[in-house]
Each structure stands twice: as C-alpha cells, then as structure tokens.
Amino acid sequence: MSITGSNFLGEAMIMALSTSDANPLMPSWGILGFMLALNAVLFIAALVSIARNRIHTTGGTIVWALIVLSVPVLGSILWFLVGRRRSALRQEG
C-alpha cells in the first residue's frame, strides 16, 4: 500500500470533516447564523423605522436610536412593540 501525497491529504481532510467534536451547548452554525442574520435585519429595520418616523420629536428620535444602539435586540423589539405603536396612535388621534 503506497500513500501518495495528494491521496493522503484528501483522506486527512475527509477524516477532519467527518469527526464531530461538536459542543452540545453551542448551537450549530446554521442556527447561530440564522439568529445573527435575524438580529441584524431587526436592528437595521428598527433604525430605518426610527429615522423615517415623523411623529416623534427630534429628542424622542435620538432617545429611541440610542436605546436601539445600546441594547440592539431588546431595543429593536421595544421599538416595534412600544415606540412605533405610540407614534401610530398619535397619528390617528
């Protein structure tokens, strides 16, 4: 049995890819990647929505932007649940 350089390298790569040393406490990149992408989209959408909002004063807009920037996930969710709703109620009333 002779092992050529390229064959040995190919087998080593297959062995490295096939062995699973996954940490059960760490989510796979598929789930983690999806969560990171979802967070980025929510973060950007909140900032764009705050910037386009014409109901809040300049001070209110700056406060909401600072909240979203300092606490991205929670701030974005709060904007869509509380801040945007209040501006919609002011617009109707």
PDB file of N, CA, C and O in Angstrom:
ATOM      1  N   MET A   1       0.841  -1.178   0.000  1.00  0.00           N
ATOM      2  CA  MET A   1       0.000   0.000   0.000  1.00  0.00           C
ATOM      3  C   MET A   1       0.879   1.231   0.000  1.00  0.00           C
ATOM      4  O   MET A   1       1.623   1.480   0.948  1.00  0.00           O
ATOM      5  N   SER A   2       0.787   1.976  -1.041  1.00  0.00           N
ATOM      6  CA  SER A   2       1.548   3.217  -1.073  1.00  0.00           C
ATOM      7  C   SER A   2       0.583   4.385  -0.914  1.00  0.00           C
ATOM      8  O   SER A   2      -0.503   4.411  -1.493  1.00  0.00           O
ATOM      9  N   ILE A   3       1.009   5.325  -0.129  1.00  0.00           N
ATOM     10  CA  ILE A   3       0.183   6.509   0.105  1.00  0.00           C
ATOM     11  C   ILE A   3       0.839   7.667  -0.611  1.00  0.00           C
ATOM     12  O   ILE A   3       1.945   8.087  -0.273  1.00  0.00           O
ATOM     13  N   THR A   4       0.143   8.168  -1.594  1.00  0.00           N
ATOM     14  CA  THR A   4       0.670   9.325  -2.302  1.00  0.00           C
ATOM     15  C   THR A   4       0.321  10.575  -1.512  1.00  0.00           C
ATOM     16  O   THR A   4      -0.555  10.549  -0.647  1.00  0.00           O
ATOM     17  N   GLY A   5       1.015  11.675  -1.815  1.00  0.00           N
ATOM     18  CA  GLY A   5       0.814  12.919  -1.082  1.00  0.00           C
ATOM     19  C   GLY A   5      -0.607  13.456  -1.229  1.00  0.00           C
ATOM     20  O   GLY A   5      -1.225  13.856  -0.243  1.00  0.00           O
ATOM     21  N   SER A   6      -1.124  13.465  -2.448  1.00  0.00           N
ATOM     22  CA  SER A   6      -2.453  14.038  -2.640  1.00  0.00           C
ATOM     23  C   SER A   6      -3.533  13.130  -2.055  1.00  0.00           C
ATOM     24  O   SER A   6      -4.531  13.620  -1.526  1.00  0.00           O
ATOM     25  N   ASN A   7      -3.344  11.808  -2.145  1.00  0.00           N
ATOM     26  CA  ASN A   7      -4.320  10.883  -1.594  1.00  0.00           C
ATOM     27  C   ASN A   7      -4.338  10.990  -0.071  1.00  0.00           C
ATOM     28  O   ASN A   7      -5.402  10.988   0.547  1.00  0.00           O
ATOM     29  N   PHE A   8      -3.166  11.083   0.521  1.00  0.00           N
ATOM     30  CA  PHE A   8      -3.074  11.206   1.967  1.00  0.00           C
ATOM     31  C   PHE A   8      -3.729  12.508   2.440  1.00  0.00           C
ATOM     32  O   PHE A   8      -4.440  12.519   3.445  1.00  0.00           O
ATOM     33  N   LEU A   9      -3.491  13.589   1.724  1.00  0.00           N
ATOM     34  CA  LEU A   9      -4.083  14.870   2.086  1.00  0.00           C
ATOM     35  C   LEU A   9      -5.598  14.818   1.962  1.00  0.00           C
ATOM     36  O   LEU A   9      -6.309  15.346   2.817  1.00  0.00           O
ATOM     37  N   GLY A  10      -6.094  14.190   0.912  1.00  0.00           N
ATOM     38  CA  GLY A  10      -7.539  14.063   0.735  1.00  0.00           C
ATOM     39  C   GLY A  10      -8.175  13.244   1.845  1.00  0.00           C
ATOM     40  O   GLY A  10      -9.235  13.603   2.358  1.00  0.00           O
ATOM     41  N   GLU A  11      -7.525  12.136   2.220  1.00  0.00           N
ATOM     42  CA  GLU A  11      -8.049  11.307   3.303  1.00  0.00           C
ATOM     43  C   GLU A  11      -8.002  12.059   4.636  1.00  0.00           C
ATOM     44  O   GLU A  11      -8.911  11.927   5.455  1.00  0.00           O
ATOM     45  N   ALA A  12      -6.961  12.833   4.849  1.00  0.00           N
ATOM     46  CA  ALA A  12      -6.855  13.603   6.088  1.00  0.00           C
ATOM     47  C   ALA A  12      -7.965  14.652   6.162  1.00  0.00           C
ATOM     48  O   ALA A  12      -8.532  14.888   7.229  1.00  0.00           O
ATOM     49  N   MET A  13      -8.269  15.276   5.031  1.00  0.00           N
ATOM     50  CA  MET A  13      -9.341  16.273   5.015  1.00  0.00           C
ATOM     51  C   MET A  13     -10.694  15.623   5.278  1.00  0.00           C
ATOM     52  O   MET A  13     -11.521  16.175   6.003  1.00  0.00           O
ATOM     53  N   ILE A  14     -10.919  14.459   4.693  1.00  0.00           N
ATOM     54  CA  ILE A  14     -12.185  13.753   4.910  1.00  0.00           C
ATOM     55  C   ILE A  14     -12.311  13.349   6.372  1.00  0.00           C
ATOM     56  O   ILE A  14     -13.382  13.484   6.962  1.00  0.00           O
ATOM     57  N   MET A  15     -11.226  12.854   6.959  1.00  0.00           N
ATOM     58  CA  MET A  15     -11.265  12.466   8.367  1.00  0.00           C
ATOM     59  C   MET A  15     -11.523  13.681   9.263  1.00  0.00           C
ATOM     60  O   MET A  15     -12.264  13.586  10.241  1.00  0.00           O
ATOM     61  N   ALA A  16     -10.914  14.813   8.929  1.00  0.00           N
ATOM     62  CA  ALA A  16     -11.106  16.016   9.741  1.00  0.00           C
ATOM     63  C   ALA A  16     -12.543  16.506   9.658  1.00  0.00           C
ATOM     64  O   ALA A  16     -13.102  16.979  10.647  1.00  0.00           O
ATOM     65  N   LEU A  17     -13.140  16.392   8.478  1.00  0.00           N
ATOM     66  CA  LEU A  17     -14.516  16.843   8.311  1.00  0.00           C
ATOM     67  C   LEU A  17     -15.524  15.863   8.888  1.00  0.00           C
ATOM     68  O   LEU A  17     -16.613  16.259   9.305  1.00  0.00           O
ATOM     69  N   SER A  18     -15.163  14.582   8.913  1.00  0.00           N
ATOM     70  CA  SER A  18     -16.128  13.586   9.360  1.00  0.00           C
ATOM     71  C   SER A  18     -16.153  13.426  10.878  1.00  0.00           C
ATOM     72  O   SER A  18     -17.161  12.995  11.437  1.00  0.00           O
ATOM     73  N   THR A  19     -15.061  13.766  11.544  1.00  0.00           N
ATOM     74  CA  THR A  19     -15.081  13.658  13.001  1.00  0.00           C
ATOM     75  C   THR A  19     -15.864  14.828  13.573  1.00  0.00           C
ATOM     76  O   THR A  19     -15.702  15.973  13.152  1.00  0.00           O
ATOM     77  N   SER A  20     -16.688  14.526  14.508  1.00  0.00           N
ATOM     78  CA  SER A  20     -17.555  15.550  15.077  1.00  0.00           C
ATOM     79  C   SER A  20     -17.157  15.811  16.521  1.00  0.00           C
ATOM     80  O   SER A  20     -17.348  14.968  17.397  1.00  0.00           O
ATOM     81  N   ASP A  21     -16.612  16.968  16.746  1.00  0.00           N
ATOM     82  CA  ASP A  21     -16.287  17.399  18.101  1.00  0.00           C
ATOM     83  C   ASP A  21     -17.232  18.523  18.504  1.00  0.00           C
ATOM     84  O   ASP A  21     -16.819  19.484  19.152  1.00  0.00           O
ATOM     85  N   ALA A  22     -18.476  18.404  18.128  1.00  0.00           N
ATOM     86  CA  ALA A  22     -19.445  19.472  18.379  1.00  0.00           C
ATOM     87  C   ALA A  22     -19.734  19.584  19.863  1.00  0.00           C
ATOM     88  O   ALA A  22     -19.905  18.586  20.564  1.00  0.00           O
ATOM     89  N   ASN A  23     -19.782  20.798  20.312  1.00  0.00           N
ATOM     90  CA  ASN A  23     -20.127  21.086  21.698  1.00  0.00           C
ATOM     91  C   ASN A  23     -21.648  21.113  21.795  1.00  0.00           C
ATOM     92  O   ASN A  23     -22.279  21.911  21.102  1.00  0.00           O
ATOM     93  N   PRO A  24     -22.258  20.280  22.621  1.00  0.00           N
ATOM     94  CA  PRO A  24     -23.716  20.258  22.689  1.00  0.00           C
ATOM     95  C   PRO A  24     -24.312  21.546  23.237  1.00  0.00           C
ATOM     96  O   PRO A  24     -25.495  21.812  23.028  1.00  0.00           O
ATOM     97  N   LEU A  25     -23.514  22.351  23.934  1.00  0.00           N
ATOM     98  CA  LEU A  25     -24.013  23.615  24.464  1.00  0.00           C
ATOM     99  C   LEU A  25     -23.936  24.749  23.452  1.00  0.00           C
ATOM    100  O   LEU A  25     -24.553  25.794  23.654  1.00  0.00           O
ATOM    101  N   MET A  26     -23.196  24.565  22.376  1.00  0.00           N
ATOM    102  CA  MET A  26     -23.046  25.584  21.342  1.00  0.00           C
ATOM    103  C   MET A  26     -23.915  25.209  20.152  1.00  0.00           C
ATOM    104  O   MET A  26     -23.766  24.113  19.612  1.00  0.00           O
ATOM    105  N   PRO A  27     -24.819  26.088  19.727  1.00  0.00           N
ATOM    106  CA  PRO A  27     -25.666  25.747  18.580  1.00  0.00           C
ATOM    107  C   PRO A  27     -24.841  25.637  17.305  1.00  0.00           C
ATOM    108  O   PRO A  27     -23.754  26.206  17.206  1.00  0.00           O
ATOM    109  N   SER A  28     -25.357  24.917  16.353  1.00  0.00           N
ATOM    110  CA  SER A  28     -24.643  24.765  15.089  1.00  0.00           C
ATOM    111  C   SER A  28     -24.624  26.102  14.359  1.00  0.00           C
ATOM    112  O   SER A  28     -25.406  26.999  14.675  1.00  0.00           O
ATOM    113  N   TRP A  29     -23.732  26.234  13.387  1.00  0.00           N
ATOM    114  CA  TRP A  29     -23.624  27.488  12.648  1.00  0.00           C
ATOM    115  C   TRP A  29     -24.891  27.801  11.882  1.00  0.00           C
ATOM    116  O   TRP A  29     -25.172  28.969  11.617  1.00  0.00           O
ATOM    117  N   GLY A  30     -25.657  26.799  11.522  1.00  0.00           N
ATOM    118  CA  GLY A  30     -26.906  27.055  10.820  1.00  0.00           C
ATOM    119  C   GLY A  30     -27.876  27.832  11.681  1.00  0.00           C
ATOM    120  O   GLY A  30     -28.447  28.829  11.240  1.00  0.00           O
ATOM    121  N   ILE A  31     -28.060  27.384  12.887  1.00  0.00           N
ATOM    122  CA  ILE A  31     -28.969  28.068  13.810  1.00  0.00           C
ATOM    123  C   ILE A  31     -28.375  29.405  14.247  1.00  0.00           C
ATOM    124  O   ILE A  31     -29.073  30.419  14.275  1.00  0.00           O
ATOM    125  N   LEU A  32     -27.100  29.406  14.584  1.00  0.00           N
ATOM    126  CA  LEU A  32     -26.442  30.624  15.023  1.00  0.00           C
ATOM    127  C   LEU A  32     -26.415  31.666  13.904  1.00  0.00           C
ATOM    128  O   LEU A  32     -26.656  32.848  14.146  1.00  0.00           O
ATOM    129  N   GLY A  33     -26.128  31.232  12.704  1.00  0.00           N
ATOM    130  CA  GLY A  33     -26.121  32.138  11.555  1.00  0.00           C
ATOM    131  C   GLY A  33     -27.492  32.729  11.294  1.00  0.00           C
ATOM    132  O   GLY A  33     -27.618  33.916  10.992  1.00  0.00           O
ATOM    133  N   PHE A  34     -28.512  31.903  11.409  1.00  0.00           N
ATOM    134  CA  PHE A  34     -29.884  32.386  11.221  1.00  0.00           C
ATOM    135  C   PHE A  34     -30.237  33.427  12.283  1.00  0.00           C
ATOM    136  O   PHE A  34     -30.835  34.456  11.968  1.00  0.00           O
ATOM    137  N   MET A  35     -29.872  33.167  13.529  1.00  0.00           N
ATOM    138  CA  MET A  35     -30.174  34.103  14.604  1.00  0.00           C
ATOM    139  C   MET A  35     -29.409  35.422  14.431  1.00  0.00           C
ATOM    140  O   MET A  35     -29.955  36.496  14.683  1.00  0.00           O
ATOM    141  N   LEU A  36     -28.151  35.336  14.004  1.00  0.00           N
ATOM    142  CA  LEU A  36     -27.378  36.550  13.765  1.00  0.00           C
ATOM    143  C   LEU A  36     -27.961  37.360  12.617  1.00  0.00           C
ATOM    144  O   LEU A  36     -28.046  38.585  12.704  1.00  0.00           O
ATOM    145  N   ALA A  37     -28.363  36.690  11.545  1.00  0.00           N
ATOM    146  CA  ALA A  37     -28.964  37.387  10.408  1.00  0.00           C
ATOM    147  C   ALA A  37     -30.294  38.023  10.803  1.00  0.00           C
ATOM    148  O   ALA A  37     -30.580  39.156  10.417  1.00  0.00           O
ATOM    149  N   LEU A  38     -31.098  37.305  11.563  1.00  0.00           N
ATOM    150  CA  LEU A  38     -32.380  37.836  12.026  1.00  0.00           C
ATOM    151  C   LEU A  38     -32.160  39.054  12.918  1.00  0.00           C
ATOM    152  O   LEU A  38     -32.884  40.043  12.805  1.00  0.00           O
ATOM    153  N   ASN A  39     -31.180  38.989  13.791  1.00  0.00           N
ATOM    154  CA  ASN A  39     -30.860  40.113  14.659  1.00  0.00           C
ATOM    155  C   ASN A  39     -30.410  41.322  13.838  1.00  0.00           C
ATOM    156  O   ASN A  39     -30.826  42.446  14.119  1.00  0.00           O
ATOM    157  N   ALA A  40     -29.570  41.104  12.834  1.00  0.00           N
ATOM    158  CA  ALA A  40     -29.093  42.208  12.000  1.00  0.00           C
ATOM    159  C   ALA A  40     -30.237  42.857  11.237  1.00  0.00           C
ATOM    160  O   ALA A  40     -30.306  44.082  11.148  1.00  0.00           O
ATOM    161  N   VAL A  41     -31.137  42.044  10.684  1.00  0.00           N
ATOM    162  CA  VAL A  41     -32.279  42.581   9.941  1.00  0.00           C
ATOM    163  C   VAL A  41     -33.190  43.370  10.869  1.00  0.00           C
ATOM    164  O   VAL A  41     -33.636  44.459  10.509  1.00  0.00           O
ATOM    165  N   LEU A  42     -33.473  42.849  12.045  1.00  0.00           N
ATOM    166  CA  LEU A  42     -34.320  43.537  13.015  1.00  0.00           C
ATOM    167  C   LEU A  42     -33.676  44.848  13.460  1.00  0.00           C
ATOM    168  O   LEU A  42     -34.364  45.861  13.588  1.00  0.00           O
ATOM    169  N   PHE A  43     -32.382  44.839  13.692  1.00  0.00           N
ATOM    170  CA  PHE A  43     -31.642  46.021  14.121  1.00  0.00           C
ATOM    171  C   PHE A  43     -31.694  47.112  13.051  1.00  0.00           C
ATOM    172  O   PHE A  43     -31.994  48.266  13.354  1.00  0.00           O
ATOM    173  N   ILE A  44     -31.406  46.751  11.822  1.00  0.00           N
ATOM    174  CA  ILE A  44     -31.407  47.729  10.717  1.00  0.00           C
ATOM    175  C   ILE A  44     -32.822  48.230  10.458  1.00  0.00           C
ATOM    176  O   ILE A  44     -33.022  49.424  10.234  1.00  0.00           O
ATOM    177  N   ALA A  45     -33.803  47.335  10.486  1.00  0.00           N
ATOM    178  CA  ALA A  45     -35.193  47.744  10.263  1.00  0.00           C
ATOM    179  C   ALA A  45     -35.662  48.714  11.342  1.00  0.00           C
ATOM    180  O   ALA A  45     -36.393  49.659  11.044  1.00  0.00           O
ATOM    181  N   ALA A  46     -35.255  48.496  12.588  1.00  0.00           N
ATOM    182  CA  ALA A  46     -35.640  49.400  13.672  1.00  0.00           C
ATOM    183  C   ALA A  46     -35.012  50.771  13.471  1.00  0.00           C
ATOM    184  O   ALA A  46     -35.687  51.787  13.644  1.00  0.00           O
ATOM    185  N   LEU A  47     -33.737  50.821  13.111  1.00  0.00           N
ATOM    186  CA  LEU A  47     -33.085  52.111  12.898  1.00  0.00           C
ATOM    187  C   LEU A  47     -33.692  52.861  11.719  1.00  0.00           C
ATOM    188  O   LEU A  47     -33.868  54.077  11.785  1.00  0.00           O
ATOM    189  N   VAL A  48     -34.012  52.156  10.650  1.00  0.00           N
ATOM    190  CA  VAL A  48     -34.643  52.801   9.494  1.00  0.00           C
ATOM    191  C   VAL A  48     -36.035  53.294   9.861  1.00  0.00           C
ATOM    192  O   VAL A  48     -36.424  54.397   9.477  1.00  0.00           O
ATOM    193  N   SER A  49     -36.780  52.493  10.593  1.00  0.00           N
ATOM    194  CA  SER A  49     -38.121  52.885  11.007  1.00  0.00           C
ATOM    195  C   SER A  49     -38.083  54.103  11.930  1.00  0.00           C
ATOM    196  O   SER A  49     -38.932  54.988  11.822  1.00  0.00           O
ATOM    197  N   ILE A  50     -37.117  54.152  12.826  1.00  0.00           N
ATOM    198  CA  ILE A  50     -36.974  55.307  13.718  1.00  0.00           C
ATOM    199  C   ILE A  50     -36.622  56.551  12.908  1.00  0.00           C
ATOM    200  O   ILE A  50     -37.177  57.624  13.145  1.00  0.00           O
ATOM    201  N   ALA A  51     -35.709  56.413  11.960  1.00  0.00           N
ATOM    202  CA  ALA A  51     -35.287  57.555  11.151  1.00  0.00           C
ATOM    203  C   ALA A  51     -36.424  58.084  10.273  1.00  0.00           C
ATOM    204  O   ALA A  51     -36.499  59.287  10.024  1.00  0.00           O
ATOM    205  N   ARG A  52     -37.296  57.211   9.808  1.00  0.00           N
ATOM    206  CA  ARG A  52     -38.396  57.633   8.926  1.00  0.00           C
ATOM    207  C   ARG A  52     -39.623  58.105   9.696  1.00  0.00           C
ATOM    208  O   ARG A  52     -40.547  58.657   9.099  1.00  0.00           O
ATOM    209  N   ASN A  53     -39.646  57.901  10.997  1.00  0.00           N
ATOM    210  CA  ASN A  53     -40.789  58.280  11.811  1.00  0.00           C
ATOM    211  C   ASN A  53     -40.858  59.798  11.916  1.00  0.00           C
ATOM    212  O   ASN A  53     -39.873  60.438  12.286  1.00  0.00           O
ATOM    213  N   ARG A  54     -42.008  60.379  11.595  1.00  0.00           N
ATOM    214  CA  ARG A  54     -42.179  61.832  11.632  1.00  0.00           C
ATOM    215  C   ARG A  54     -43.024  62.294  12.819  1.00  0.00           C
ATOM    216  O   ARG A  54     -43.253  63.493  12.975  1.00  0.00           O
ATOM    217  N   ILE A  55     -43.484  61.381  13.644  1.00  0.00           N
ATOM    218  CA  ILE A  55     -44.347  61.732  14.763  1.00  0.00           C
ATOM    219  C   ILE A  55     -43.530  62.152  15.982  1.00  0.00           C
ATOM    220  O   ILE A  55     -43.864  63.139  16.638  1.00  0.00           O
ATOM    221  N   HIS A  56     -42.461  61.411  16.292  1.00  0.00           N
ATOM    222  CA  HIS A  56     -41.632  61.730  17.452  1.00  0.00           C
ATOM    223  C   HIS A  56     -40.846  63.010  17.187  1.00  0.00           C
ATOM    224  O   HIS A  56     -40.506  63.326  16.047  1.00  0.00           O
ATOM    225  N   THR A  57     -40.568  63.736  18.266  1.00  0.00           N
ATOM    226  CA  THR A  57     -39.716  64.910  18.153  1.00  0.00           C
ATOM    227  C   THR A  57     -38.283  64.468  17.896  1.00  0.00           C
ATOM    228  O   THR A  57     -37.977  63.276  17.942  1.00  0.00           O
ATOM    229  N   THR A  58     -37.424  65.410  17.632  1.00  0.00           N
ATOM    230  CA  THR A  58     -36.016  65.075  17.401  1.00  0.00           C
ATOM    231  C   THR A  58     -35.419  64.403  18.635  1.00  0.00           C
ATOM    232  O   THR A  58     -34.661  63.439  18.523  1.00  0.00           O
ATOM    233  N   GLY A  59     -35.770  64.923  19.815  1.00  0.00           N
ATOM    234  CA  GLY A  59     -35.271  64.313  21.048  1.00  0.00           C
ATOM    235  C   GLY A  59     -35.751  62.889  21.219  1.00  0.00           C
ATOM    236  O   GLY A  59     -34.978  62.017  21.616  1.00  0.00           O
ATOM    237  N   GLY A  60     -37.028  62.638  20.923  1.00  0.00           N
ATOM    238  CA  GLY A  60     -37.569  61.283  21.024  1.00  0.00           C
ATOM    239  C   GLY A  60     -36.915  60.333  20.042  1.00  0.00           C
ATOM    240  O   GLY A  60     -36.654  59.175  20.365  1.00  0.00           O
ATOM    241  N   THR A  61     -36.649  60.827  18.836  1.00  0.00           N
ATOM    242  CA  THR A  61     -35.981  60.004  17.831  1.00  0.00           C
ATOM    243  C   THR A  61     -34.576  59.644  18.283  1.00  0.00           C
ATOM    244  O   THR A  61     -34.140  58.504  18.122  1.00  0.00           O
ATOM    245  N   ILE A  62     -33.862  60.619  18.850  1.00  0.00           N
ATOM    246  CA  ILE A  62     -32.497  60.358  19.317  1.00  0.00           C
ATOM    247  C   ILE A  62     -32.508  59.367  20.477  1.00  0.00           C
ATOM    248  O   ILE A  62     -31.660  58.477  20.538  1.00  0.00           O
ATOM    249  N   VAL A  63     -33.455  59.512  21.389  1.00  0.00           N
ATOM    250  CA  VAL A  63     -33.544  58.590  22.527  1.00  0.00           C
ATOM    251  C   VAL A  63     -33.806  57.169  22.039  1.00  0.00           C
ATOM    252  O   VAL A  63     -33.148  56.229  22.486  1.00  0.00           O
ATOM    253  N   TRP A  64     -34.765  57.005  21.123  1.00  0.00           N
ATOM    254  CA  TRP A  64     -35.055  55.669  20.604  1.00  0.00           C
ATOM    255  C   TRP A  64     -33.862  55.090  19.854  1.00  0.00           C
ATOM    256  O   TRP A  64     -33.577  53.899  19.973  1.00  0.00           O
ATOM    257  N   ALA A  65     -33.166  55.914  19.087  1.00  0.00           N
ATOM    258  CA  ALA A  65     -31.985  55.428  18.371  1.00  0.00           C
ATOM    259  C   ALA A  65     -30.904  54.993  19.355  1.00  0.00           C
ATOM    260  O   ALA A  65     -30.245  53.977  19.140  1.00  0.00           O
ATOM    261  N   LEU A  66     -30.718  55.750  20.427  1.00  0.00           N
ATOM    262  CA  LEU A  66     -29.725  55.364  21.432  1.00  0.00           C
ATOM    263  C   LEU A  66     -30.118  54.081  22.148  1.00  0.00           C
ATOM    264  O   LEU A  66     -29.256  53.265  22.474  1.00  0.00           O
ATOM    265  N   ILE A  67     -31.400  53.897  22.395  1.00  0.00           N
ATOM    266  CA  ILE A  67     -31.857  52.656  23.030  1.00  0.00           C
ATOM    267  C   ILE A  67     -31.558  51.468  22.123  1.00  0.00           C
ATOM    268  O   ILE A  67     -31.047  50.445  22.578  1.00  0.00           O
ATOM    269  N   VAL A  68     -31.877  51.610  20.845  1.00  0.00           N
ATOM    270  CA  VAL A  68     -31.641  50.506  19.902  1.00  0.00           C
ATOM    271  C   VAL A  68     -30.147  50.253  19.730  1.00  0.00           C
ATOM    272  O   VAL A  68     -29.726  49.102  19.623  1.00  0.00           O
ATOM    273  N   LEU A  69     -29.349  51.305  19.704  1.00  0.00           N
ATOM    274  CA  LEU A  69     -27.905  51.126  19.549  1.00  0.00           C
ATOM    275  C   LEU A  69     -27.249  50.525  20.785  1.00  0.00           C
ATOM    276  O   LEU A  69     -26.301  49.749  20.667  1.00  0.00           O
ATOM    277  N   SER A  70     -27.745  50.876  21.967  1.00  0.00           N
ATOM    278  CA  SER A  70     -27.104  50.373  23.185  1.00  0.00           C
ATOM    279  C   SER A  70     -27.550  48.963  23.548  1.00  0.00           C
ATOM    280  O   SER A  70     -26.762  48.189  24.091  1.00  0.00           O
ATOM    281  N   VAL A  71     -28.789  48.622  23.258  1.00  0.00           N
ATOM    282  CA  VAL A  71     -29.315  47.281  23.547  1.00  0.00           C
ATOM    283  C   VAL A  71     -29.997  46.786  22.261  1.00  0.00           C
ATOM    284  O   VAL A  71     -31.219  46.872  22.143  1.00  0.00           O
ATOM    285  N   PRO A  72     -29.223  46.272  21.303  1.00  0.00           N
ATOM    286  CA  PRO A  72     -29.766  46.018  19.965  1.00  0.00           C
ATOM    287  C   PRO A  72     -30.994  45.109  19.914  1.00  0.00           C
ATOM    288  O   PRO A  72     -31.995  45.485  19.305  1.00  0.00           O
ATOM    289  N   VAL A  73     -30.954  43.960  20.515  1.00  0.00           N
ATOM    290  CA  VAL A  73     -32.079  43.028  20.386  1.00  0.00           C
ATOM    291  C   VAL A  73     -33.293  43.550  21.148  1.00  0.00           C
ATOM    292  O   VAL A  73     -34.377  43.678  20.579  1.00  0.00           O
ATOM    293  N   LEU A  74     -33.117  43.846  22.415  1.00  0.00           N
ATOM    294  CA  LEU A  74     -34.226  44.317  23.234  1.00  0.00           C
ATOM    295  C   LEU A  74     -34.724  45.680  22.767  1.00  0.00           C
ATOM    296  O   LEU A  74     -35.931  45.918  22.735  1.00  0.00           O
ATOM    297  N   GLY A  75     -33.809  46.578  22.404  1.00  0.00           N
ATOM    298  CA  GLY A  75     -34.197  47.898  21.932  1.00  0.00           C
ATOM    299  C   GLY A  75     -35.017  47.840  20.654  1.00  0.00           C
ATOM    300  O   GLY A  75     -35.993  48.576  20.506  1.00  0.00           O
ATOM    301  N   SER A  76     -34.627  46.965  19.726  1.00  0.00           N
ATOM    302  CA  SER A  76     -35.378  46.815  18.478  1.00  0.00           C
ATOM    303  C   SER A  76     -36.777  46.279  18.743  1.00  0.00           C
ATOM    304  O   SER A  76     -37.758  46.766  18.181  1.00  0.00           O
ATOM    305  N   ILE A  77     -36.856  45.283  19.594  1.00  0.00           N
ATOM    306  CA  ILE A  77     -38.170  44.704  19.921  1.00  0.00           C
ATOM    307  C   ILE A  77     -39.037  45.742  20.623  1.00  0.00           C
ATOM    308  O   ILE A  77     -40.222  45.868  20.316  1.00  0.00           O
ATOM    309  N   LEU A  78     -38.454  46.488  21.567  1.00  0.00           N
ATOM    310  CA  LEU A  78     -39.215  47.530  22.254  1.00  0.00           C
ATOM    311  C   LEU A  78     -39.710  48.601  21.287  1.00  0.00           C
ATOM    312  O   LEU A  78     -40.832  49.088  21.422  1.00  0.00           O
ATOM    313  N   TRP A  79     -38.880  48.968  20.313  1.00  0.00           N
ATOM    314  CA  TRP A  79     -39.306  49.967  19.339  1.00  0.00           C
ATOM    315  C   TRP A  79     -40.546  49.497  18.590  1.00  0.00           C
ATOM    316  O   TRP A  79     -41.515  50.243  18.453  1.00  0.00           O
ATOM    317  N   PHE A  80     -40.514  48.260  18.105  1.00  0.00           N
ATOM    318  CA  PHE A  80     -41.643  47.774  17.313  1.00  0.00           C
ATOM    319  C   PHE A  80     -42.883  47.510  18.163  1.00  0.00           C
ATOM    320  O   PHE A  80     -44.003  47.595  17.658  1.00  0.00           O
ATOM    321  N   LEU A  81     -42.701  47.192  19.443  1.00  0.00           N
ATOM    322  CA  LEU A  81     -43.855  46.933  20.307  1.00  0.00           C
ATOM    323  C   LEU A  81     -44.407  48.194  20.963  1.00  0.00           C
ATOM    324  O   LEU A  81     -45.622  48.332  21.100  1.00  0.00           O
ATOM    325  N   VAL A  82     -43.535  49.118  21.372  1.00  0.00           N
ATOM    326  CA  VAL A  82     -43.976  50.274  22.140  1.00  0.00           C
ATOM    327  C   VAL A  82     -43.858  51.579  21.355  1.00  0.00           C
ATOM    328  O   VAL A  82     -44.850  52.284  21.173  1.00  0.00           O
ATOM    329  N   GLY A  83     -42.668  51.898  20.896  1.00  0.00           N
ATOM    330  CA  GLY A  83     -42.417  53.191  20.267  1.00  0.00           C
ATOM    331  C   GLY A  83     -43.181  53.415  18.984  1.00  0.00           C
ATOM    332  O   GLY A  83     -43.743  54.489  18.774  1.00  0.00           O
ATOM    333  N   ARG A  84     -43.207  52.435  18.142  1.00  0.00           N
ATOM    334  CA  ARG A  84     -43.903  52.579  16.864  1.00  0.00           C
ATOM    335  C   ARG A  84     -45.406  52.625  17.082  1.00  0.00           C
ATOM    336  O   ARG A  84     -46.110  53.362  16.391  1.00  0.00           O
ATOM    337  N   ARG A  85     -45.897  51.859  18.021  1.00  0.00           N
ATOM    338  CA  ARG A  85     -47.331  51.835  18.308  1.00  0.00           C
ATOM    339  C   ARG A  85     -47.786  53.197  18.833  1.00  0.00           C
ATOM    340  O   ARG A  85     -48.838  53.695  18.432  1.00  0.00           O
ATOM    341  N   ARG A  86     -47.007  53.795  19.719  1.00  0.00           N
ATOM    342  CA  ARG A  86     -47.371  55.109  20.253  1.00  0.00           C
ATOM    343  C   ARG A  86     -47.412  56.157  19.156  1.00  0.00           C
ATOM    344  O   ARG A  86     -48.285  57.025  19.152  1.00  0.00           O
ATOM    345  N   SER A  87     -46.465  56.075  18.221  1.00  0.00           N
ATOM    346  CA  SER A  87     -46.468  57.062  17.138  1.00  0.00           C
ATOM    347  C   SER A  87     -47.661  56.840  16.214  1.00  0.00           C
ATOM    348  O   SER A  87     -48.210  57.802  15.677  1.00  0.00           O
ATOM    349  N   ALA A  88     -48.071  55.585  16.022  1.00  0.00           N
ATOM    350  CA  ALA A  88     -49.243  55.305  15.193  1.00  0.00           C
ATOM    351  C   ALA A  88     -50.513  55.808  15.874  1.00  0.00           C
ATOM    352  O   ALA A  88     -51.412  56.317  15.205  1.00  0.00           O
ATOM    353  N   LEU A  89     -50.596  55.671  17.207  1.00  0.00           N
ATOM    354  CA  LEU A  89     -51.754  56.172  17.938  1.00  0.00           C
ATOM    355  C   LEU A  89     -51.818  57.703  17.890  1.00  0.00           C
ATOM    356  O   LEU A  89     -52.905  58.270  17.780  1.00  0.00           O
ATOM    357  N   ARG A  90     -50.682  58.364  17.971  1.00  0.00           N
ATOM    358  CA  ARG A  90     -50.667  59.824  17.880  1.00  0.00           C
ATOM    359  C   ARG A  90     -51.095  60.294  16.502  1.00  0.00           C
ATOM    360  O   ARG A  90     -51.769  61.317  16.376  1.00  0.00           O
ATOM    361  N   GLN A  91     -50.717  59.568  15.482  1.00  0.00           N
ATOM    362  CA  GLN A  91     -51.060  59.943  14.120  1.00  0.00           C
ATOM    363  C   GLN A  91     -52.552  59.817  13.882  1.00  0.00           C
ATOM    364  O   GLN A  91     -53.138  60.649  13.189  1.00  0.00           O
ATOM    365  N   GLU A  92     -53.182  58.788  14.446  1.00  0.00           N
ATOM    366  CA  GLU A  92     -54.613  58.576  14.270  1.00  0.00           C
ATOM    367  C   GLU A  92     -55.419  59.600  15.049  1.00  0.00           C
ATOM    368  O   GLU A  92     -56.458  60.060  14.575  1.00  0.00           O
ATOM    369  N   GLY A  93     -54.953  59.963  16.241  1.00  0.00           N
ATOM    370  CA  GLY A  93     -55.708  60.816  17.142  1.00  0.00           C
ATOM    371  C   GLY A  93     -55.564  62.262  16.906  1.00  0.00           C
ATOM    372  O   GLY A  93     -56.165  63.066  17.618  1.00  0.00           O
TER     373      GLY A  93
END
